[in-house]
Amino acid sequence: MTMCSRNFALSLALIIALVPLAAVALPHHSVAKRSSFFEIDCKGQFNKQIFYRLDRICEDCYSLFREPQILSFCKKQCFTTDYFRGCIDALQLTDEIETLKPYIKVLNGADPNTL
């Protein structure tokens, strides 16, 4: 295992381990997420589970690169920018794109082929 892939694996394991802790530590998280839904120009139906899944991709991408702009650019225009696609690529989630497109359609109320 190369040093880079070992660091990536360790980072990913740490993220997975800390996700449940973050949910417990942030009791008002769902209210913030719902307001974030409107702040990023989502005009479709708010679905908490779908929103959390797409939002988690942006959060994980931010954790990987530690650039504050990535977090906002990834979420911008309701997860339809090239930054969101870049995060999918960086997190090696390209095999999930077809699953994610309908999710984006629900939240965005737009064509899911925008990815």
C-alpha positions as CSV (number, residue, x, y, z in Angstrom):
1,M,0.0,0.0,0.0
2,T,1.5,3.3,-1.0
3,M,1.8,6.2,1.5
4,C,-0.8,8.3,-0.4
5,S,-3.4,5.5,-0.4
6,R,-2.7,4.7,3.2
7,N,-3.2,8.4,4.2
8,F,-6.4,8.4,2.1
9,A,-7.7,5.2,3.8
10,L,-6.8,6.6,7.2
11,S,-8.6,9.9,6.5
12,L,-11.6,8.1,5.2
13,A,-11.8,5.8,8.2
14,L,-11.5,8.8,10.5
15,I,-14.3,10.6,8.7
16,I,-16.5,7.5,9.0
17,A,-15.7,7.2,12.7
18,L,-16.5,10.8,13.4
19,V,-19.8,11.1,11.5
20,P,-21.9,9.6,14.3
21,L,-20.2,11.9,16.8
22,A,-21.1,14.9,14.8
23,A,-24.8,13.9,14.7
24,V,-24.9,13.7,18.5
25,A,-22.9,17.0,19.0
26,L,-25.1,19.0,16.7
27,P,-28.7,18.8,18.0
28,H,-30.0,21.7,15.9
29,H,-28.3,20.3,12.8
30,S,-31.6,19.6,10.9
31,V,-32.8,23.2,11.3
32,A,-29.5,24.5,9.9
33,K,-29.7,22.0,7.0
34,R,-33.2,23.0,6.1
35,S,-32.2,26.7,6.0
36,S,-29.1,25.7,4.0
37,F,-31.5,24.0,1.4
38,F,-32.9,27.4,0.5
39,E,-29.6,29.2,0.8
40,I,-28.0,27.1,-2.0
41,D,-30.9,27.8,-4.3
42,C,-32.7,24.5,-4.1
43,K,-36.2,25.0,-5.6
44,G,-37.5,21.4,-5.5
45,Q,-38.8,19.3,-2.6
46,F,-36.8,19.2,0.7
47,N,-36.0,15.6,1.5
48,K,-33.9,15.3,4.6
49,Q,-32.3,12.0,3.7
50,I,-31.4,13.0,0.2
51,F,-30.1,16.4,1.2
52,Y,-27.9,14.9,3.9
53,R,-26.4,12.4,1.4
54,L,-25.5,15.1,-1.1
55,D,-24.4,17.5,1.6
56,R,-22.2,14.7,3.1
57,I,-20.3,14.5,-0.2
58,C,-19.5,18.2,0.0
59,E,-18.5,17.9,3.7
60,D,-16.2,14.9,2.9
61,C,-14.7,16.8,0.0
62,Y,-14.0,19.8,2.3
63,S,-12.4,17.4,4.8
64,L,-10.2,16.0,2.1
65,F,-8.9,19.4,0.8
66,R,-9.5,21.8,3.7
67,E,-10.4,24.7,1.5
68,P,-13.4,26.6,2.7
69,Q,-14.4,27.6,-0.8
70,I,-14.8,24.0,-1.8
71,L,-17.6,23.5,0.7
72,S,-19.7,26.4,-0.6
73,F,-18.9,25.9,-4.3
74,C,-19.8,22.2,-4.0
75,K,-23.2,23.0,-2.6
76,K,-23.8,26.0,-4.9
77,Q,-26.8,25.9,-7.2
78,C,-28.2,22.9,-5.4
79,F,-25.3,20.5,-6.1
80,T,-25.2,21.1,-9.9
81,T,-21.9,22.8,-10.3
82,D,-18.6,21.4,-11.7
83,Y,-17.3,21.6,-8.1
84,F,-19.8,19.0,-7.0
85,R,-18.8,16.7,-9.9
86,G,-15.1,17.3,-9.0
87,C,-15.9,16.2,-5.4
88,I,-17.5,13.1,-6.7
89,D,-14.4,12.4,-8.7
90,A,-12.0,13.2,-5.8
91,L,-13.9,11.0,-3.4
92,Q,-14.0,8.2,-6.0
93,L,-17.8,8.1,-6.1
94,T,-18.1,8.2,-9.9
95,D,-19.9,4.8,-9.8
96,E,-22.7,6.5,-7.9
97,I,-23.5,9.3,-10.3
98,E,-26.5,7.6,-11.8
99,T,-27.9,7.1,-8.3
100,L,-27.2,10.7,-7.3
101,K,-28.8,12.3,-10.4
102,P,-32.4,11.6,-9.3
103,Y,-31.6,12.9,-5.8
104,I,-30.5,16.2,-7.3
105,K,-33.7,16.3,-9.4
106,V,-35.8,16.0,-6.2
107,L,-34.0,18.8,-4.4
108,N,-33.4,21.0,-7.4
109,G,-36.6,20.5,-9.3
110,A,-34.5,20.5,-12.5
111,D,-33.1,18.1,-15.1
112,P,-31.0,15.4,-13.3
113,N,-28.6,15.2,-16.3
114,T,-27.0,18.4,-15.2
115,L,-24.1,16.4,-13.6
